[in-house]
Structures are given as structure tokens and as C-alpha cells.
Amino acid sequence: MIQLVRQPDLTLLELGPTYATLDKETVLEEFGGMLLTVSLTADPPIVLLDLSATGYIGTSFVELLVRAWKRLTERGGTLALCNVQPFCAEVFRITRLDTLWDIYPTRGQAIVALTGRSE
């Protein structure tokens, strides 16, 4: 399950246990459709992705993130990640994608940094 929470100053996507592994086509299709739609419709165009339940990502997932990030930046927005598990953090570090997106240890820290308000 994907929990979508639209707040006045950002849109939060929280991936549930179904998304523990993001390398299967069927799982990525559902998630990708939602992420790409949100990246075009979020107002303001600030999207926070909570990966607390995700322990493994593949290249197709990374490609989806890059596509969403491009859509958001074209709209003057941003993509940020929080609660990134160790394997996923290592993938972002090795690929240097951690230089494109802000990655926060917790959702609360991300919300404060992105909006200036506490959760």
C-alpha cells in the first residue's frame, strides 16, 4: 500500500510493506504511476518519499526517481527522501544520487527542513 498525504506545503508518499523490495515490474508499475502523477500535480511541487519500509531498490526504481525529480524541478520543485534504509542509502551514495536529492534520517527532520514547520 502507498499512503499519499497532501499537506498544504508538501506531498508525502509513504511506501508500506508491499514495497519492501522495489525491483519487481508489477510493484514498480503501480508505484511509478502514482509517483509520476504526483510529480506533475503536487502543489506546491515538493514531494517527500518515506522509504522506511523499503530495504532493496533496483535500477528501475532509481530511473523512476530521476524521472519524477526532473518533472518536479521543471516546475520549480524538489524531491526529498527520508527514512532510507542502509542498502538503499548505499546505492544512492555509490551512484552519487545523494547529491541530487536531500536525504533525511527522519520524516520530522525532512518536514522541518522542507517547510520550516514541525511535523
Backbone torsions as a table, in degrees:
resi	resn	phi	psi	omega
1	MET	NA	143.2	175.2
2	ILE	-112.3	125.0	176.3
3	GLN	-96.7	121.5	178.7
4	LEU	-107.8	120.3	-179.8
5	VAL	-124.0	112.2	177.1
6	ARG	-92.9	117.9	177.6
7	GLN	-109.0	165.7	-177.2
8	PRO	-59.8	-28.3	-174.5
9	ASP	-120.9	5.4	173.6
10	LEU	-169.0	165.2	174.8
11	THR	-116.5	129.2	-178.3
12	LEU	-108.3	131.5	172.0
13	LEU	-117.0	119.3	177.9
14	GLU	-114.5	123.4	-179.5
15	LEU	-89.3	131.5	179.9
16	GLY	-86.7	-174.0	-176.6
17	PRO	-58.3	-25.4	176.7
18	THR	-59.1	-24.3	-176.0
19	TYR	-105.4	31.5	178.5
20	ALA	-64.8	-31.5	177.8
21	THR	-124.1	116.9	-178.0
22	LEU	-108.6	70.0	174.7
23	ASP	-142.3	1.5	-179.4
24	LYS	-94.9	135.5	-174.4
25	GLU	-57.1	-43.9	-177.2
26	THR	-65.2	-41.2	179.2
27	VAL	-67.7	-42.6	-178.9
28	LEU	-67.5	-32.3	-179.5
29	GLU	-62.4	-48.1	179.2
30	GLU	-64.8	-49.8	-179.5
31	PHE	-62.8	-45.3	-178.0
32	GLY	-60.6	-41.8	178.4
33	GLY	-60.2	-44.2	180.0
34	MET	-67.6	-45.9	-178.5
35	LEU	-61.4	-44.5	-178.3
36	LEU	-69.2	-35.7	175.5
37	THR	-65.7	-45.6	179.1
38	VAL	-61.6	-38.4	-178.5
39	SER	-65.9	-21.6	177.3
40	LEU	-93.3	-20.4	-172.2
41	THR	-115.7	-14.9	-178.1
42	ALA	-58.2	132.8	-180.0
43	ASP	-136.8	108.5	2.5
44	PRO	-71.3	164.4	-175.9
45	PRO	-79.5	59.2	177.6
46	ILE	-120.2	117.7	-177.2
47	VAL	-121.0	129.3	176.6
48	LEU	-112.7	124.4	-179.6
49	LEU	-108.0	117.0	-179.9
50	ASP	-93.7	113.1	-176.3
51	LEU	-104.9	28.4	-176.1
52	SER	-61.6	-27.6	-178.4
53	ALA	-96.5	0.4	-174.8
54	THR	-104.7	117.8	-178.7
55	GLY	-105.8	-12.1	-178.2
56	TYR	-144.2	134.4	175.9
57	ILE	-128.8	152.4	177.2
58	GLY	-116.9	-178.8	-176.3
59	THR	-66.1	-32.4	178.5
60	SER	-64.9	-36.2	177.0
61	PHE	-65.8	-44.9	179.3
62	VAL	-60.6	-40.4	177.9
63	GLU	-60.7	-42.3	177.1
64	LEU	-60.8	-42.7	178.9
65	LEU	-62.2	-42.3	179.5
66	VAL	-63.2	-43.4	178.6
67	ARG	-61.7	-45.3	178.9
68	ALA	-63.5	-44.2	179.4
69	TRP	-58.8	-43.5	179.4
70	LYS	-62.2	-42.9	178.7
71	ARG	-62.0	-42.7	-179.8
72	LEU	-66.8	-43.5	-179.1
73	THR	-67.4	-32.4	175.8
74	GLU	-63.1	-25.7	178.8
75	ARG	-95.9	8.0	179.9
76	GLY	80.2	18.7	-176.2
77	GLY	-108.4	-162.8	-176.3
78	THR	-150.4	157.4	173.0
79	LEU	-119.3	132.8	177.3
80	ALA	-133.0	156.3	-179.3
81	LEU	-123.7	150.6	174.4
82	CYS	-143.3	162.8	179.6
83	ASN	54.3	40.1	-178.1
84	VAL	-75.9	125.7	-179.1
85	GLN	-72.6	158.1	-172.0
86	PRO	-53.3	-46.6	-179.0
87	PHE	-62.4	-44.6	-179.5
88	CYS	-63.9	-41.1	178.0
89	ALA	-60.9	-38.9	178.8
90	GLU	-65.1	-41.0	177.0
91	VAL	-60.7	-46.4	179.2
92	PHE	-63.0	-37.9	179.9
93	ARG	-68.5	-47.9	-177.8
94	ILE	-62.6	-39.7	-179.4
95	THR	-83.4	-2.6	-178.5
96	ARG	63.1	17.9	175.9
97	LEU	-71.6	-16.9	175.8
98	ASP	-67.7	-9.5	175.1
99	THR	-88.6	-15.5	177.8
100	LEU	-86.7	-39.5	-173.7
101	TRP	-116.6	144.3	171.8
102	ASP	-76.4	132.0	179.8
103	ILE	-121.3	122.4	-175.5
104	TYR	-112.7	145.9	-180.0
105	PRO	-64.7	-33.6	-177.9
106	THR	-134.7	162.1	177.0
107	ARG	-65.2	-41.9	179.9
108	GLY	-59.1	-44.8	178.6
109	GLN	-63.6	-38.3	179.4
110	ALA	-64.6	-45.5	-178.8
111	ILE	-63.5	-42.4	177.2
112	VAL	-59.8	-48.3	-177.6
113	ALA	-65.7	-37.7	-175.2
114	LEU	-82.3	-29.1	-172.8
115	THR	-121.6	-18.1	-176.8
116	GLY	81.9	7.4	178.8
117	ARG	-123.6	158.3	176.7
118	SER	-82.7	158.7	-175.3
119	GLU	-68.1	NA	NA
